Amino acid sequence: MKNAYKIIVVLLAATLLNCKSNTNAHSHDGQENHTHVSDNISETTNDYFGNYDLEDATYGTKTRVTITKDSRIMVTNSLPNHETGSFPNPGNPNTISAQNKTYTFPLNPVYTGKSQWMREPGIALNGIKFEPQTAEVVVCETGENYRVEAIQDIIDLGLDFNHAHVQPTGAYHYHGTPTSMIEKMGTGKDIIHIGFAHDGFPIYYSKSGKYKPSFELLDGNREGEDCTYDNPKEHLDIAVGGHHDGSFGSDYEYVDGLGDLDECNGVVVDGQYMYFVTKEFPYVGRCVMGEVSLDSNQGGPPSGQQGGGRPSASQIFKQMDANKDGKLSRTETQGPLKEDFSTIDINKDTYISIEELENASKGNNQRPQGGKPQGRRN
């Protein structure tokens, strides 16, 4: 049991370290690099599995990928190479700005068959990150917390036609299908290569929706009274009662074999494992099935964490505590922590405290001092 608790935190640690222009035509010839130049774009590529440069003067995009013996290294300013919506907008007050990112992907990915939750599962070919979940939470006075999906109709999060918006840092990121990138970089084929996951396996999109996810909406109704959503600029009363309609991530459950794709939205095609971005939930997979090193670069450490290495239990707790109330509800947790929630929740108050998480990380199966739920900080 002690080792099991340590494994939980190790797995969590790996997750937390963690104007239009012309359409391009691509050609390829073995492993050589190829260049296409238009009025606005200079692009060097061999189907995006080798070395390539992607630059777009109209949008300021600068992305370079270099292949080494063991790695695929992407250096990018994370500016999209396509049209976006207007930012700031009423639902998103932030402005797109250049970033300074270096991503390293395994050149020879190793499939484990064990899902590992990832806040940021992968990066698009143009250097824009995929980050399907949000930090937005609806909190109920009766104790329930519901993490809001990006693609829903109850709260305006300012997503544009690319299912993307902007973080306070200026980082533009995709929550779903990168529509304009697919239109611009895609070929006439149905299956389009659009990125790489952090475990090194490629990410694709099927225009026909050939591969279906294996998630479905839960039966029954949600519970919760006097529920609200707050951000620095607005306060909303939210009625969470009623059937599970997909507004919250907890509205869905994974059903093995329901569709073509596994719980990470992956599938083996012609003997090769790959992920798909889909029009249906989860849109972008929220986990990976391959090996990811604890020090893998996911675009920089989470807020409050400096440098690389394994984050502590307190850093994991801070990252997952979306509503900052000093305790973790089952809805806020992910991956192995969610699976072992009842075991870690020693005092059975339906929340995980920082003391309980630290005890789990040390392999201690003891009730924390006091044994009472922690009150909200706000």
C-alpha positions in Angstrom: 0.0 0.0 0.0 2.9 2.4 0.8 4.4 1.9 -2.6 1.0 2.4 -4.3 0.7 5.8 -2.7 4.1 6.8 -3.9 3.3 5.7 -7.4 0.2 7.9 -7.4 2.3 11.0 -6.6 5.0 10.0 -9.1 2.4 9.7 -11.9 0.9 13.1 -10.9 4.3 14.7 -10.8 4.8 13.7 -14.4 1.7 15.5 -15.4 2.4 18.7 -13.6 6.0 19.3 -14.7 4.0 19.6 -17.1 -5.2 38.5 -42.2 -5.4 35.1 -44.0 -2.4 33.8 -46.0 -2.1 31.4 -49.0 -2.7 27.6 -48.7 0.6 25.7 -48.8 1.5 22.9 -51.1 3.9 20.2 -49.7 6.1 17.8 -51.5 8.5 15.2 -50.2 11.3 13.0 -51.4 12.8 10.5 -49.0 14.3 12.2 -45.9 15.3 15.5 -47.6 13.9 18.8 -46.5 11.7 20.8 -48.9 10.8 24.4 -49.0 7.6 26.2 -50.2 7.7 29.9 -50.4 4.7 32.2 -51.0 4.1 35.9 -50.4 3.7 35.4 -46.7 5.1 32.0 -45.9 8.4 30.2 -45.9 8.1 26.6 -44.9 10.6 23.7 -44.9 9.1 20.2 -44.4 9.2 16.5 -45.1 5.6 15.7 -43.9 6.4 17.1 -40.4 8.1 13.9 -39.3 11.6 15.2 -40.1 13.3 18.6 -39.7 11.1 21.5 -40.7 10.8 25.3 -40.4 7.5 27.0 -40.4 7.4 30.8 -40.6 4.5 33.1 -41.5 5.2 36.8 -41.9 1.6 37.7 -41.7 1.1 36.2 -38.2 4.7 36.2 -37.0 4.9 32.5 -36.7 8.3 31.0 -36.1 8.6 27.3 -35.4 11.6 25.1 -36.1 11.8 21.3 -35.5 15.1 19.5 -35.4 15.6 15.7 -35.2 18.4 14.4 -33.1 19.4 10.8 -32.4 16.7 10.3 -29.8 14.5 13.4 -29.8 12.3 15.7 -31.8 13.1 19.2 -30.6 10.7 22.1 -31.3 11.7 25.7 -30.8 8.7 28.1 -31.3 7.3 31.5 -30.4 3.9 29.8 -30.2 2.2 32.3 -32.6 -0.5 30.6 -34.7 0.1 30.5 -38.5 -3.6 31.2 -39.3 -6.5 33.6 -38.7 -7.8 33.8 -35.2 -10.8 35.4 -33.5 -10.5 38.9 -32.0 -8.7 39.1 -28.7 -9.4 40.5 -26.2 -13.2 39.8 -26.4 -16.1 39.8 -23.9 -15.3 36.3 -22.7 -11.5 36.5 -22.8 -9.7 39.6 -21.8 -6.2 38.5 -22.9 -4.1 39.4 -25.9 -2.1 37.0 -28.0 1.6 37.4 -27.6 4.8 35.6 -28.6 6.1 33.0 -26.2 9.6 31.4 -25.9 9.1 27.7 -25.8 11.2 24.6 -26.4 9.5 21.2 -26.5 11.3 17.9 -26.6 9.5 14.7 -27.8 10.8 11.2 -27.8 11.8 10.2 -31.3 11.0 6.5 -30.6 7.9 6.6 -28.3 7.2 3.7 -26.0 3.6 2.5 -25.5 2.8 1.4 -22.0 -1.0 0.9 -22.2 -1.4 2.8 -18.9 -3.1 6.1 -19.1 -1.4 9.1 -17.5 -3.4 12.4 -17.2 -1.8 15.4 -18.8 -2.9 19.0 -18.4 -1.2 19.7 -21.7 -1.1 16.5 -23.7 0.6 17.7 -26.8 1.7 20.4 -29.2 0.4 21.2 -32.7 2.8 21.3 -35.6 2.7 25.1 -35.6 3.8 25.3 -32.0 0.4 26.0 -30.4 -0.3 23.8 -27.4 -3.3 21.6 -26.9 -4.8 22.2 -23.4 -8.3 20.7 -23.5 -9.4 21.3 -19.9 -10.1 24.6 -18.2 -9.4 26.0 -14.7 -13.0 27.3 -14.4 -15.0 25.8 -11.7 -18.7 26.1 -10.6 -18.9 25.8 -6.8 -22.0 24.8 -4.9 -22.8 25.7 -1.3 -23.8 22.1 -0.8 -20.2 21.0 -1.5 -20.2 20.0 -5.1 -17.6 21.4 -7.5 -18.0 21.2 -11.3 -15.1 21.8 -13.6 -16.4 23.7 -16.7 -15.7 22.4 -20.2 -14.3 24.9 -22.7 -16.8 23.9 -25.3 -20.2 24.5 -23.7 -23.1 27.1 -23.6 -23.4 28.2 -20.0 -20.3 30.4 -19.6 -18.7 32.5 -22.3 -15.0 31.7 -22.2 -14.2 33.7 -25.4 -13.3 30.7 -27.6 -12.9 31.6 -31.3 -13.7 29.5 -34.4 -10.6 27.4 -33.8 -11.9 26.3 -30.4 -9.1 28.3 -28.9 -8.5 31.4 -26.7 -5.7 33.1 -24.8 -4.2 32.6 -21.3 -3.2 35.6 -19.2 0.4 35.0 -20.3 -0.6 35.7 -23.9 -0.4 32.0 -24.9 -2.9 31.1 -27.6 -4.0 27.4 -27.1 -6.4 24.9 -28.6 -9.2 23.3 -26.5 -10.6 21.4 -29.5 -10.2 21.1 -33.3 -7.7 23.6 -34.7 -10.0 24.4 -37.6 -8.0 27.1 -39.4 -4.7 25.2 -39.0 -6.3 22.1 -40.6 -7.7 24.1 -43.5 -4.3 25.7 -44.1 -1.9 22.8 -43.6 -4.1 19.9 -44.5 -4.0 17.9 -47.7 -6.8 16.5 -49.7 -6.7 13.3 -47.6 -9.1 12.5 -44.8 -6.5 11.8 -42.1 -4.3 14.8 -41.3 -1.3 14.9 -39.2 -1.6 17.9 -36.8 0.8 17.5 -33.9 2.8 15.4 -31.4 1.8 14.3 -27.9 4.4 14.7 -25.2 5.0 10.9 -25.2 6.2 11.2 -28.8 3.2 9.6 -30.6 1.6 11.7 -33.4 -1.7 13.4 -33.2 -4.1 13.3 -36.2 -7.5 14.6 -37.2 -10.1 12.8 -39.4 -12.2 15.2 -41.5 -14.9 12.5 -41.9 -14.8 11.6 -38.2 -13.7 8.1 -39.0 -12.5 7.2 -35.5 -15.1 7.7 -32.7 -14.4 8.4 -29.0 -15.5 6.0 -26.3 -17.1 8.5 -23.9 -20.8 9.0 -23.2 -23.0 11.2 -21.0 -23.9 9.9 -17.6 -27.5 8.9 -16.9 -29.4 10.7 -14.2 -29.2 14.3 -12.9 -26.5 16.4 -11.3 -26.8 17.5 -7.7 -25.9 20.8 -6.1 -27.7 23.9 -4.8 -26.8 27.6 -4.7 -24.0 27.2 -7.2 -21.9 30.1 -8.6 -19.1 30.8 -11.0 -16.7 33.6 -10.3 -13.8 35.3 -12.1 -12.2 38.7 -11.5 -14.8 40.4 -13.8 -18.1 38.6 -13.2 -20.2 36.6 -10.8 -22.8 34.2 -12.1 -25.5 32.1 -10.5 -25.4 28.7 -12.2 -28.2 26.1 -12.0 -26.4 22.7 -12.2 -29.5 20.6 -11.6 -30.9 18.5 -14.5 -29.4 16.0 -16.8 -25.7 15.7 -17.7 -25.5 17.7 -20.9 -21.7 18.0 -21.4 -21.2 21.4 -19.8 -18.9 19.9 -17.2 -16.1 17.3 -17.6 -17.8 15.1 -14.9 -20.9 14.8 -17.2 -19.0 12.1 -19.1 -17.8 8.6 -18.5 -15.4 6.4 -20.4 -16.9 3.1 -21.7 -14.3 0.7 -22.9 -15.1 -0.4 -26.4 -17.9 2.0 -27.0 -16.1 3.7 -29.9 -12.8 3.2 -31.8 -10.6 5.2 -29.5 -9.2 4.4 -26.0 -9.6 6.7 -22.9 -6.8 8.9 -24.2 -8.4 9.2 -27.7 -5.8 6.9 -29.1 -5.9 3.9 -31.4 -3.6 1.5 -33.3 -3.7 2.0 -37.1 -1.7 -0.2 -39.4 0.4 -1.3 -36.4 1.2 2.2 -35.2 -0.3 3.9 -32.1 -1.6 7.5 -32.6 -4.0 10.0 -31.1 -7.0 11.8 -32.7 -8.6 15.1 -32.0 -12.3 14.6 -32.5 -15.4 16.7 -32.9 -17.0 14.9 -29.9 -15.8 14.8 -26.3 -13.1 14.6 -25.1 -12.2 16.6 -28.3 -8.5 16.4 -27.3 -7.4 13.5 -25.2 -6.7 14.3 -21.5 -4.0 11.7 -21.0 -1.2 9.8 -22.8 -0.5 6.1 -23.2 3.3 6.3 -23.7 6.3 7.0 -21.5 6.8 10.6 -20.4 9.9 11.4 -18.4 9.4 13.3 -15.2 11.5 16.2 -16.5 9.8 16.4 -19.9 9.3 19.9 -21.0 5.6 20.8 -21.3 6.1 24.5 -22.1 7.3 25.5 -18.7 6.4 24.6 -15.1 3.0 25.3 -13.6 2.3 28.5 -11.8 4.2 28.6 -8.5 6.7 25.9 -9.6 10.2 26.9 -10.7 12.5 24.8 -12.9 12.3 21.1 -13.5 12.2 18.0 -11.4 9.4 16.4 -9.5 6.8 18.8 -7.9 6.0 18.3 -4.2 2.6 17.2 -2.8 1.9 20.9 -2.0 2.6 22.0 -5.6 0.3 19.2 -6.9 -2.4 20.3 -4.5 -2.1 23.9 -5.5 -2.3 23.1 -9.2 -5.4 21.0 -8.8 -7.2 23.2 -6.2 -9.0 25.1 -9.0 -11.4 27.1 -6.7 -8.6 27.8 -4.2 -10.7 26.7 -1.2 -7.9 24.7 0.4 -9.3 21.2 -0.3 -9.7 19.0 -3.3 -13.1 17.6 -4.3 -13.4 14.5 -6.4 -14.3 16.7 -9.4 -11.1 18.7 -9.1 -8.8 15.6 -9.1 -7.5 13.8 -12.1 -5.8 10.5 -13.1 -4.5 8.2 -10.3 -5.5 10.7 -7.6 -9.1 10.5 -8.8 -9.0 6.7 -9.0 -7.7 6.4 -5.4 -9.7 9.3 -4.0 -11.6 7.3 -1.4 -8.4 5.7 -0.1 -6.6 9.0 0.3 -9.6 10.7 1.8 -8.8 9.2 5.2 -11.4 11.1 7.3 -14.1 10.4 4.7 -15.3 14.0 4.4 -15.5 13.8 0.6 -12.5 16.1 0.2 -8.7 15.6 0.2 -6.8 17.9 2.4 -3.1 18.9 1.9 -2.3 16.8 5.0 -4.0 13.7 3.4 -2.1 14.2 0.1 1.2 14.6 1.9 0.5 11.4 3.9 -0.3 9.6 0.7 3.0 10.8 -0.9 4.9 9.5 2.1 3.0 6.2 2.2 1.4 6.9 5.5 -2.1 5.5 6.1 -3.0 7.6 9.1 -5.8 10.0 9.8 -4.5 13.6 9.7 -4.5 15.7 12.9 -7.9 17.1 13.7 -9.8 14.8 11.3 -12.2 17.6 10.3 -12.9 19.1 6.9 -11.0 22.4 6.1 -13.1 25.5 5.7 -13.1 27.6 2.6 -10.5 30.3 2.4 -12.8 32.7 0.4 
